[in-house]
Amino acid sequence: MLRWTAAWLLQSVCRSEPAIVTIVLMLASTVPCGGSVPSSAAMAGVSGLRFAAQPDRSSAEENAGTVAGASGDTLRSSRPFPNSTNTGVPSGVTLTPSGGLTVTKAGAVIEGLNITGPVIIEAPNVTLKNCKITFTGYWGVYIKPGVTGTIVQDNEINGTGTNNEGSHGILGTGTFLRNNIYNVENGITLNGGDTTIRDNYIHDLKASGAPHYDGIEVDGGISNVTIEHNTVLNDHTQTSAVMIDNYFGPVSNVKVDNNYLVGGGYTVYVDGQFNGGSISGVSVTNNYLEKGYYGYYLVRNNDATVSGNAQAPARRAPAVEKSLR
């Protein structure tokens, strides 16, 4: 779960989970809890809904990107869902060692690096691709609020799972494609709108402290977001694969379509219980979901569209990962 200050880095958001229901429109309690963020990050700077049985995927189905239910219902993708073989740094790319980076040159292209430390993007129209990023602390890639035109694609982002309470693989806005993100508390967290999240593999969430795990977070003050054809595996009993809420402001025009989503308390939250404003124009469609600890969805105080999703009982993430290959 997200931890930000008043400038996005101080307030911790925690949620208590009702014990029963699959899809609900209801009231529930919220348990606030404080969180702290490291005061600095060491880095080397450079400028520059029907119920379906568990899928039994044949090799033909896997190659076609198909997940089929026992009833014969099929959720199809034009390509296989993201996994370790089709995300991250492409094979054959030679990586050059590097420390953490702060990018201040508009239009810079950062590629082919084995980066130890965070990447902070302060300039518009930056592309970060074909890199391996290993970090401890609060973020792997941080795009500062207001920065536009960022592309983060084909990277492996490893938060190491230690000394990383409240960590994010990617924190910011932009276009995020085919990244392999793991060992973090939150895979991708948005701090603004106009974002596309597509073909990413978010898995093996692991963090120190008292983590609240979310694969993808949209925590208010955000509009115009597409979350499409990602694999998000949350092998914990909280919090979500996809979290959409109005904590920091209103939410509008968010599409969650054709993703493979697993686990958490509820697999998908669209939660308007906070005072940040309304939630409107949210759709959760054509996804394949495996059940969270409490259920598949929590939709509260809004009229999100939920349709065309295939559902299956919960499995442990390693079994899901194996079926994706």
Residue pairs with C-beta under 8 A, 6 or more apart in sequence:
1 12
1 13
1 14
1 15
1 185
1 186
1 211
1 212
1 213
1 214
1 217
1 239
1 243
2 12
2 13
2 166
2 168
2 186
2 189
2 214
2 217
2 219
3 9
3 10
3 11
3 12
3 13
3 35
3 36
3 37
3 165
3 166
4 10
4 11
4 37
4 191
5 11
5 37
7 145
8 145
8 171
8 191
9 37
9 138
10 35
10 36
10 37
11 35
12 32
12 33
12 34
12 35
12 166
13 32
13 212
13 219
13 245
13 247
14 30
14 31
14 32
14 33
14 212
15 28
15 30
15 31
15 212
15 239
15 265
15 269
15 271
16 28
16 29
16 30
16 31
17 28
17 238
17 239
17 265
17 266
17 293
17 294
18 24
18 26
18 28
18 294
18 298
19 294
20 294
21 294
21 295
21 298
22 291
22 295
22 296
22 297
23 49
23 295
23 296
23 297
23 298
23 299
23 306
24 295
24 297
24 298
24 299
24 300
25 299
25 300
25 301
26 300
27 273
27 300
28 273
28 300
30 273
30 274
33 210
35 165
35 166
37 138
37 166
38 137
38 138
41 100
41 117
41 118
41 137
41 138
41 139
42 100
42 117
42 137
43 99
43 100
43 101
43 102
43 117
43 118
43 120
44 98
44 99
44 100
44 101
44 117
45 100
45 101
45 102
46 101
46 102
46 103
47 102
47 103
47 104
47 105
48 103
48 104
48 105
48 108
48 110
49 296
49 297
49 306
49 307
49 308
49 309
49 311
50 69
50 71
50 73
50 309
50 310
50 311
51 69
51 311
51 312
52 68
52 69
52 70
52 71
52 73
52 310
52 311
52 312
53 69
53 70
53 71
53 312
53 313
54 290
54 312
54 313
54 315
55 61
55 67
55 68
55 69
55 288
55 312
55 323
56 68
57 66
57 67
57 68
57 323
61 67
61 68
62 80
62 323
62 324
62 325
63 80
64 76
64 80
65 76
65 77
65 78
65 79
65 80
65 81
66 74
66 75
66 76
66 77
67 74
67 75
67 76
67 81
67 260
67 288
67 310
68 74
68 75
69 75
69 310
69 312
73 310
75 258
75 286
75 287
75 288
75 309
75 310
77 229
77 258
79 229
80 86
80 324
81 229
81 231
81 260
81 288
81 324
82 178
82 199
82 200
82 201
82 229
82 230
82 231
82 260
82 324
83 201
83 231
83 321
83 324
83 325
84 180
84 201
84 321
84 325
85 325
86 178
86 199
86 201
87 154
87 178
87 179
87 180
87 199
87 200
87 201
88 132
88 154
88 155
88 156
88 178
88 179
88 180
88 201
89 95
89 130
89 131
89 132
89 154
89 155
89 156
90 130
90 154
93 112
93 130
94 112
95 112
95 113
95 114
95 131
95 132
96 112
96 113
96 114
97 113
97 114
97 116
98 113
98 114
98 115
98 116
99 115
99 116
99 117
100 115
100 116
100 117
100 118
100 119
100 120
100 135
101 110
101 113
101 115
101 117
101 118
101 119
101 120
102 119
102 120
102 122
103 110
103 119
103 120
103 121
103 122
103 123
103 126
103 128
104 122
104 123
105 123
105 126
106 123
106 124
106 125
106 126
107 123
107 124
107 125
107 126
108 123
108 126
108 127
109 126
109 127
109 129
110 119
110 126
110 127
110 128
110 129
110 131
111 127
111 128
111 129
111 130
111 131
112 130
112 131
113 131
113 132
114 131
114 132
114 134
115 131
115 132
115 133
115 134
115 135
116 134
116 135
117 135
118 133
118 135
118 137
118 138
118 139
118 140
118 141
118 142
119 128
119 131
119 133
119 140
119 141
119 142
120 142
120 144
121 128
121 141
121 142
121 143
121 144
121 147
121 150
121 172
122 144
122 147
123 147
124 147
124 148
124 149
124 150
125 148
125 149
125 150
126 147
126 149
126 150
126 151
127 150
127 151
127 152
127 153
128 141
128 150
128 151
128 152
128 153
128 155
129 151
129 152
129 153
129 154
129 155
130 154
130 155
131 155
131 156
132 155
132 156
132 158
133 140
133 141
133 155
133 156
133 157
133 158
134 158
134 160
135 157
135 158
135 159
135 160
135 164
136 159
136 160
136 162
136 163
136 164
137 163
137 164
137 167
138 164
138 166
138 167
138 168
138 171
139 167
139 168
139 169
139 170
139 171
140 157
140 158
140 159
140 167
140 168
140 169
140 170
140 181
140 184
141 152
141 155
141 157
141 169
141 170
141 171
141 172
142 168
142 171
142 172
143 150
143 152
143 170
143 171
143 172
143 173
143 174
143 191
144 172
145 172
145 191
145 192
146 192
147 172
147 173
147 174
148 173
148 174
148 194
149 174
150 172
150 173
150 174
150 175
151 174
151 175
151 177
152 170
152 174
152 175
152 176
152 177
152 179
153 175
153 176
153 177
153 178
153 179
154 177
154 178
154 179
155 179
155 180
156 179
156 180
157 169
157 170
157 179
157 180
157 181
157 182
157 184
158 182
158 183
159 167
159 169
159 182
159 183
159 184
159 185
159 206
159 207
160 183
161 183
161 184
161 206
161 207
161 208
162 208
163 208
164 183
164 184
164 185
164 207
164 208
165 185
165 207
165 208
165 209
165 210
165 211
166 185
166 186
166 207
166 209
166 211
167 184
167 185
167 186
167 207
168 184
168 185
168 186
168 187
168 188
168 189
169 179
169 181
169 182
169 184
169 186
169 187
169 188
169 202
170 176
170 179
170 181
170 187
170 188
170 189
171 188
171 189
171 191
172 190
172 191
172 192
173 190
173 191
173 192
173 193
173 194
173 195
174 195
174 196
175 195
175 196
175 198
176 188
176 195
176 196
176 197
176 198
176 200
177 196
177 198
177 199
177 200
178 198
178 199
178 200
179 200
179 201
180 200
180 201
181 187
181 188
181 200
181 201
181 202
181 203
182 202
182 203
182 204
182 205
182 206
183 204
183 205
183 206
183 207
184 205
184 206
184 207
185 205
185 207
185 211
185 212
185 213
185 214
186 205
186 213
186 214
186 215
186 217
187 200
187 202
187 205
187 214
187 215
187 216
187 232
188 197
188 200
188 202
188 215
188 216
188 217
189 214
189 216
189 217
189 219
190 217
190 218
190 219
190 222
190 225
192 221
192 222
193 222
193 223
193 224
193 225
194 223
194 224
194 225
195 222
195 224
195 225
195 226
196 225
196 226
196 228
197 216
197 225
197 226
197 227
197 228
197 230
198 226
198 227
198 228
198 229
198 230
199 228
199 229
199 230
200 230
200 231
201 230
201 231
202 215
202 216
202 230
202 231
202 232
202 233
203 231
203 232
203 233
203 235
203 317
203 321
204 233
204 235
204 317
205 211
205 213
205 215
205 233
205 234
205 235
205 236
207 213
212 238
212 239
213 234
213 236
213 238
213 239
213 240
213 264
214 234
214 239
214 240
214 241
214 242
214 243
214 264
215 230
215 232
215 233
215 234
215 240
215 241
215 242
215 261
215 264
216 227
216 230
216 232
216 241
216 242
216 243
217 243
218 225
218 242
218 243
218 244
218 245
218 251
218 254
219 243
219 245
219 247
219 248
220 245
220 246
220 247
220 248
220 249
220 250
220 251
220 274
220 276
220 277
221 248
221 249
221 250
221 251
221 276
222 249
222 251
222 254
223 250
223 251
223 252
223 253
223 254
224 252
224 253
224 254
225 253
225 254
225 255
226 254
226 255
226 257
227 242
227 254
227 255
227 256
227 257
227 259
228 255
228 256
228 257
228 258
228 259
229 257
229 258
229 259
230 259
230 260
231 259
231 260
231 324
232 241
232 242
232 259
232 260
232 261
232 262
233 241
233 262
233 263
233 317
233 320
233 321
234 240
234 241
234 262
234 263
234 264
234 267
234 292
234 317
235 262
235 263
235 316
235 317
235 318
236 263
236 264
237 264
237 265
237 292
237 293
238 264
238 265
238 293
239 264
239 265
239 269
240 264
240 265
240 266
240 267
240 268
240 269
240 292
241 259
241 261
241 262
241 263
241 264
241 267
241 268
241 289
241 292
242 256
242 259
242 261
242 267
242 268
242 269
242 284
243 269
243 271
244 251
244 254
244 256
244 268
244 269
244 270
244 271
244 279
244 282
244 304
245 251
245 269
245 270
245 271
245 272
245 273
245 274
245 276
245 279
246 271
246 272
246 273
246 274
246 275
246 276
246 277
246 278
246 279
247 274
247 276
248 276
249 276
249 277
250 276
250 277
250 278
250 279
250 280
251 277
251 278
251 279
251 280
251 282
252 278
252 279
252 280
252 281
252 282
253 280
253 281
253 282
254 281
254 282
254 283
255 282
255 283
255 285
256 268
256 282
256 283
256 284
256 285
256 287
257 283
257 284
257 285
257 286
257 287
258 285
258 286
258 287
259 287
259 288
260 287
260 288
260 320
260 324
261 267
261 268
261 287
261 288
261 289
261 290
262 289
262 290
262 314
262 315
262 317
262 320
263 290
263 292
263 293
263 314
263 317
264 292
264 293
265 292
265 293
265 294
265 298
266 292
266 294
266 295
266 296
266 297
266 298
267 289
267 290
267 291
267 292
267 295
267 296
267 297
268 284
268 287
268 289
268 296
268 297
268 298
269 297
269 298
269 299
270 279
270 282
270 284
270 297
270 298
270 299
270 300
270 302
270 304
271 298
271 299
271 300
271 301
272 278
272 279
272 300
272 301
272 302
273 300
273 301
278 302
279 301
279 302
279 304
280 302
280 303
282 302
282 304
282 305
283 304
283 305
283 306
283 307
284 297
284 304
284 305
284 306
284 307
284 309
285 305
285 306
285 307
285 308
285 309
286 308
286 309
287 309
287 310
288 309
288 310
288 312
289 296
289 309
289 310
289 311
289 312
290 311
290 312
290 313
290 314
290 315
290 320
291 311
291 312
291 313
291 314
292 314
293 314
296 309
296 311
297 306
299 306
